Amino acid sequence: MESSGRLLAPPSSTIARITVVGQVSAVPKTVLDKQLERLRAMTAEEKIRASESLRAAAWAMKAAWIRKQNPDLSESEVQDAVRRWISGSTA
């Protein structure tokens, strides 16, 4: 594994350490193996649907956080802030 969070190959130890955005969590190897097995069995269409679902969930969570931190923003302003955050813009 590398520190960017991408999994290169399953580790041979009983516990896998996965780094995601600077956080490390321990995952039992059997769970990781089952997850990898399921991911490898997915069709391209299933993978695209799963990634879209994750993207939508991340968008909704970020929008909720922005709304909570800035209750005076309109929905349009919240969506613009999420868009800027996703794109990495500081403007």
C-alpha positions in Angstrom: 0.0 0.0 0.0 1.1 3.5 -0.5 0.2 6.6 1.7 -2.2 8.0 -0.9 -4.8 5.5 0.2 -4.7 3.4 -3.0 -4.6 -0.3 -2.4 -1.8 -1.9 -4.5 -2.1 -5.4 -3.2 -3.7 -7.1 -0.2 -1.3 -7.4 2.7 -0.4 -10.8 4.0 -0.8 -9.9 7.6 -3.9 -10.6 9.6 -4.8 -6.9 9.8 -4.7 -4.6 6.9 -4.0 -0.9 7.4 -5.7 1.4 5.0 -4.8 5.0 4.8 -7.6 7.3 3.6 -7.1 11.1 3.7 -4.5 10.8 6.4 -6.5 8.5 8.6 -5.4 4.9 9.3 -7.8 2.2 10.3 -7.4 -1.5 11.0 -9.5 -3.8 8.9 -9.6 -7.5 9.5 -7.9 -9.3 6.6 -11.0 -11.5 6.0 -13.2 -8.5 5.6 -10.8 -6.8 3.2 -10.5 -10.1 1.2 -14.3 -10.3 0.9 -14.5 -6.6 -0.1 -11.8 -7.1 -2.8 -13.5 -10.3 -4.0 -16.8 -8.4 -4.4 -15.2 -5.4 -6.1 -13.4 -7.7 -8.6 -16.7 -9.5 -9.4 -18.5 -6.2 -10.2 -19.2 -5.3 -13.7 -18.0 -1.9 -15.0 -21.6 -0.6 -14.8 -21.9 -1.7 -11.2 -18.6 0.0 -10.4 -19.8 3.2 -12.0 -23.1 3.1 -10.1 -21.3 2.5 -6.9 -18.9 5.4 -7.5 -21.8 7.7 -8.4 -23.6 6.7 -5.2 -20.5 7.5 -3.2 -20.0 10.8 -4.9 -23.6 11.8 -4.2 -23.3 10.8 -0.6 -20.1 12.8 -0.2 -21.8 15.8 -1.9 -24.8 15.6 0.4 -22.6 15.3 3.5 -20.4 18.3 2.6 -23.6 20.3 1.8 -25.0 19.4 5.2 -21.8 20.4 6.9 -21.7 23.8 5.1 -25.3 24.4 5.9 -24.7 23.7 9.6 -21.6 26.0 9.7 -23.3 28.8 7.6 -27.0 28.8 8.3 -27.4 32.1 6.6 -26.4 30.8 3.1 -29.1 30.1 0.5 -29.3 26.7 -1.0 -27.7 28.0 -4.2 -24.8 29.4 -2.2 -24.4 26.1 -0.3 -24.3 24.2 -3.7 -21.7 26.7 -5.0 -19.6 26.2 -1.9 -19.7 22.4 -2.3 -18.8 22.8 -6.0 -15.8 25.0 -5.1 -14.7 22.5 -2.4 -15.0 19.6 -4.8 -13.0 21.4 -7.5 -10.4 22.6 -5.0 -11.0 26.2 -5.7 -10.3 28.8 -3.1 -12.4 31.5 -4.7 
